[in-house]
Amino acid sequence: MNRLNNGLQREAFFGILIALLVSGFLYFCMHEISSAFLDQHLNDTRLWDQKTAEKAASLQHFVTDRDLQLKDVSSIKEWDNTQRSTFAYIYNGHKQIYNSEGNVSSGGVTYRNLRHYSLNFADGKADLYLFYAVTYQYYVLAMILELILCSIVFIALFLYFVRRKINHITRLEQDIRILESGGMEHEITVPGNDELALLARGLDQMRITLRDNMIREENLVHANNELVTRMAHDLRTPLTTLLLYLGFLVEKKYSSEQQHDHYLHVALEKTERIKALSDQLFERFLVTGEEHVNLENPEPFRIIFEDLLSDISENLTSHGFRLEAELDWPAATAQVSFEYISRIADNILSNILKYADADRPVILRVAEEDGFSLITFENTISRHEERHESTRIGVLNIRAMMEKMNGSCEIHNDGILYSITLCFPNVTK
């Protein structure tokens, strides 16, 4: 029933119905007009008399040629079968001896509107009563022409409906060919709400998804290429320093035990730097390589993050930082991956310890805005520490993990203040 109400079947049904109604109405109008015209021009007594007399003469010629007698009257059936719309009744006195309808009666003449003629047989005369429907053939011809014309109209209307659908199919085929040639920006549209329109909308949605995936893949390849380039640059610097100081140690190019220890300390520091960069690179490919992350069941936002933020606060305090918390816990629930938020917390903590000014407070804000629960870390950028991380791979990892949890990451850096805001969408249990 649903397919009949919405789809090609419904349109075909109404298309046929409309074609039938139009052709039926046209037939009714033409039939009335043609009947009135024939009635006006053919309903003439003289014409009827003339045509009926011709039929009577034809029958007389048939009887004379075959030298028929009254007893041979049944042979007239042969002539009768060759005539159309002609009815003959032959009487010998008051006795009916022939009837075109085959039911010979013994009564007298009871037929009206019949033309009377004398029919001469070889052995006597008989009375011929003849009826000839002169206009019948014209009415039949008119009806045949009307039916042909109405059938043409019906077929034309139905073909118009079919033609529209064929045009939609042709248009859909052309759109698909454009997609095959790489035209992902070409929109696929078919008007209506039938199966063809639904198919077109499905293909267009597939086009959009495929286009977005291609753009996302291109951006990912581009970002990874840039990342590899920057990582190669950032790894080269500590590697060069490491090789230099290891060379000093191997060649014993130091003047004192204190300088020897300094070289070892620098080499160890650069080794740790290389390890940190390689760990971040590994995490980057690990996160981007995961097609789907399984999120935990929705829990109140405060329950998820209160202990985690408390651990970060204690860690910062133990390293000499002062934390100012502005906590306005949302009543909403969130759905996260505990593995991801643990990695994100480690990245944020590591960045603060490396790049924040310990003399200025680190501000922690928790709030709710526009259907999102927000966690913000804000710190003053240290002017005394060397900036090592030009790759920003840690931030890229945080952003990738937030996106996989249906959230986002917002960064603000004006050269003095640095802030990172984690946006988690509120969900319902």
N, C-alpha and C positions, 0 to 999 in steps of 0.2 A: 504493500500500500504506500509505503514511503517513497519507493522508486516511481510509482505512478504519480504521486503528488509533486515530486521534485526530480526532474530529469528528462532525458530524451524521450522516454515513453509518454510522459505527460505532454510534451510539446508535439510529439507525433500524433497523439490522440486528438488534441485540439486542432492541429493542422488539418487532419483528415475531416474532423467535424466541421470546421469552418469552410473547407473546400466543398463538402457535401451541402451545407446550408446555402452557400453562394450559388453553386450550380443548380440546386433544387429550386431556389427562388428564381433564377434565370429561366429555368425550364417552365415554371408556372407562368411567368410573364410572357415568354415567347408563345406558349401554347394558347394563352388567352388571346393574344394579338393575332396569331395566325388563324385561329378558329373564327374570330370576328371578321377577319379579312376574307376568308373563304366563304363564310356564310353570306357576306355582303355581295360577293362577285359571282358566286356559283349557284346561289339559290334562285334560279330563274326557270320558270315553268317551260318556256320554249326550249331551253337547253335540255331539260329533262325529257321532253317529248321527242326531241330530235335524236338524242342518244339512245333512248329506249326503242324508238322506231328502227334505228340501225341494228339493234340487237335482234328485233323481231324479223327483220329482213334477212339477217344472217342465219337465223334458225329456219326460216322458210327455204332458203337456198340449200341448207343442209338436208332438209326433208325431200326437196325436189331432186337433188343430185342422187340421193340414194333410193328414190322411188319408194318411199316408205308408205305403208298403209297404217290404218288406225291400230291394227293389232301389233304393229312394230314400234309402237310409241316408246317402248323401253329403250330403243336404240338412241333416243334423243339424249340419253345420259352421257353418251360419248361427246356430244356437242357441249353439254352442260359442264363437263369437267374442264373444258378449255376456256370457260368464261369466268371472269372474276366479278364478284359483287352482283351476280345476276341470279334471279330466282324466277323460275317458270312454272306455271300451273296450267295444265291443259284439261279441258272438259269436253266431253262428248254429250251434248245436251246438258243435263244436270249431274251427270256422272263424271267424277274426276278420274282421269285415266293416267295422269302423270303429275308428279310433284318433285321439284328439285330437292326438297328436304327428305324425300323418301317415304313419307307417311301419307300414302294415298287414302283420301277419305271419300265417303259415298255421298256427302252432303253437297249442297249447292255452293255457289260462289259466295264466300263470306269475307273476302279480302278487300280492304280499302286501299286507296292510293296505288292501285295497280292499273297499268295501261292495258286496254283490251284490244286484241287483234284477232283476225281470222286466219287460221293456219290450214292450208290446203294439203291434204294427203292424197295419195293415188286413188283411194276409194271413198273419199268424202272430206268434209270440212270438220274442223274442231275449233273450239274457242280457246284462245291463248291469253292468259293474264300474266303480264310480265312486270317484274320490278327490277330496276337497274339502279344501283347506288352510284350515280354518276360521280359524285364528289368524294366518294370513299377513298379512292386511290390518292387524291390530292391531300386528304387529311393524313393518310398513312405516310405519304412522302414528307409532309410537313413534320410529322412526329419523329420520323427517322432523322431528318435534318436537325431538329431540336435536340434529340438525344446525342447525336454526334457532336454538335456544338457544345452542349453542356459537359459531355465527357472530356472534350478538349480543355474547357475551362477548369474542370476538376483536376485533370492531370497537370495543367499549367500551374495551378495554385499549389498542388502538392510538390511539384518539382521546384517551385520557388522556395518552399520550406527546406527541401533536401539540399537545394543549391546553397542556401545560407549555411547549413551545417558543413557542406563540402568546403565552402570558403573558409570556415573556421578551422577545419582540419588542414587545409592548404596553408593557412596563415601559421598554424602551430608547427607545421613541418618546416616552413621557412625560418621561424624563430629558432627551432632546434638546429638547423643548419648553421645559423649565425653563431650559436653557442659552440657548435663543433669546430668552427673556425677560430674560436678564441674570444668572441665578443661577449665577455661576461657582464658588460654593462648594459647589454640590450635586454629590455624588459619583455617578458612573455605575458601577453594579455589576450584573453578570449572573453568577450562579453557574455553575460548570462549566469545562470546558476545550475546548468546541467552538468553531466559528467565531463564534457569537453572543457568547460570552464574550470571545474574542480581539478582536472588534470593539468590545465595550464597554470593554475595557481600553485599546485604542488611542484611543477617543474620550475616555476619562478622562485619558489622558496628554496628549492634545491640549488638553483643558480646562485642565489644570494649566499647560501651556506658555503657552497664551493668557492665562490669568489672571496668570501671572508677568510676561509681556510687558506686559500692561496696567498692572500695578502699577509695573513698571520705567519705563514711559513716563510714568505719572502722576508718579512721583518725579522723573524727569528734567525734566519740564515745571515742576514745583514748584521744583526746585533751580535751574533756569535763570532762573525768574522772580525768585527770591531773589537770584541772582547779578547779574541786570540791575539790580535795585533797589540792591544794595550797590555795584555798579560805578558807577551814576549818582551815588551819594553820594560815593564816593571820587574820582571824576573832578571833581565840582563843587568840592571843596576846593582842589586845585591849580589848577584853571581860574580860580577866583575870585582866588586869590593872583597868578596869572600876569597876569590882566587888570588887577589893581590896580597891579602894578609896571610893566607896559607903559604904563599910563596915566600913571604918574609920569614915565616916560621921554619919552613923547610930549609931555606938558605941561611938560617940563623942571622938574619939581618936585624938584630935588635941589640941594644947597648946595655940593657939591664934586665933583671928579672921582672921588674915592674912593667917595662915596655913589652916583655914577652907575654905577661898576663893580659895586658891591654889588647894585644893582637888576638889572643885567644878569645877574649870577651867580645871583640868586634866580630870575629868569625862566627862565634856562637849566635850572636844577635842576628847576623845576616842569614844564618841557617834557619833560625826560628822564623824569620821574615819569609823566606822561601817556602817553608812548610805551611805557614799561614795562608799564603797566596795559593798554594796547590790545594789546600783543604777547601778554600772558598771556591776554587774552580771546580773541584769535584762535586761540591754541594750544588753549584750552578747546574751542571749537567745532570745531576741526580734529580733535581726539582723539575727542570724543563723536560726531562725524559719521561716523567710520570704522566700518563694520559689522564688518569683519574685518581683522586684521593678520597679515601673513605672517611667521611666526617663522623664525629661522635654524635650521640643523641643530643637534642637541644637541652641546655642547662641554663640556669640563671647566670647572667653575665658576671655578677660579683663572685659567685662560687668558682667560676672558671679561672678568674684572673687575680683574685685577692692574694692568694698564697704566692703566685708567681711574681707579682709586683712587690710583695713584701721581701722576697728573696733578692730581687734586683736592688731594692732600697738598702738592704743590709750589706750587699756586696759593694755598692758605691760608698757607703759610709765607712766600710773597712779600708777602702782605698783613699780616704781623706776627702771625699766629696760630701757636700751638704745638699740634702734633698728637700725640696719644698713641694708638698703634695696638695693638690686641689681636687679632692675626690667627691664627685657627685654621682654616686653609683646609679646607673639606670636600673629600672625595674624589669627591663626586657630580658629575653633569653637569646642565646647565641648558639651557633653550631660550628664547631671548630675541629681541627686536627691537633691533638695534644703534641704530637711530634713536631708539627710545623710551628706552633706557638713557642715551643721550647727552643727551636732553632732561631726563631725571630728574636726571642729575648736574649739569646747568646750573642747574636749579631749586634743588637742595639747596645748591650752592655759593653761589648768589645770596642765599639766605635766611641762610646762615651769615655771609656778609660784611655783610649789612644788620643783623641782629638779634643776633648772638652777641657776648659780652663777650670782647674780644681779650686781656684780662688773664688769662683762665681758659683751660685747655686744651680743645681739641676732641677728643673721644674717638671713635675709629673701631674698631668691633668687627666681626669676621667669624666666624661660627660655623654650626653645623648643629644642628637640633632638629626632632624629629618629622617627618622626611621633607622638611624645608624647609632651604634654605640662606639664612642671614640676613646682612644688612648693616645695621649701626646707626651712625648719627651722633648724638652727644650733645654739647650745648653749654650753657653758662650764658647766660641771657638778659641782654642788656645793659640797664642801668638808665639809661644816659646818652643813648641814641638815641631819637628820636621814632618811635613805632610808626605806620607808614603803612598797612600792608596789613591792612585789616579784612575784606576779601573772602575771604581764604585761598584765592584762586583757584589759586595755585601748588600748594598741597597737593591741591586737588581734581584738578588735572591729573595730578599724580603718582599719585594713587589710581586714576584712570581708566586710565592707561597700564599700571599694574601689573595691574589686573583683566583687561585685554585680553591680557596675557601669562600669564594663569591664576594670577597671584600676588596679593599683597595688600600693604597699607601700613598700619602701625600707628603712631599718634602718641601721645606722652605729653608733657603740658605742665602743670606744677604752678605756673607763674608764676616759678620760679627756674631749673629745668632743662627743657630742651626736647630731645626725642629723636624721631627718625624711623627706623623699622625697615622695610626692604624684604624681603619674604618671597618667595623663588623656589622653586617646587616642584621637587624632584629628579626627573629623568626618566632613562630608559634609552635608550641609543643603538639 
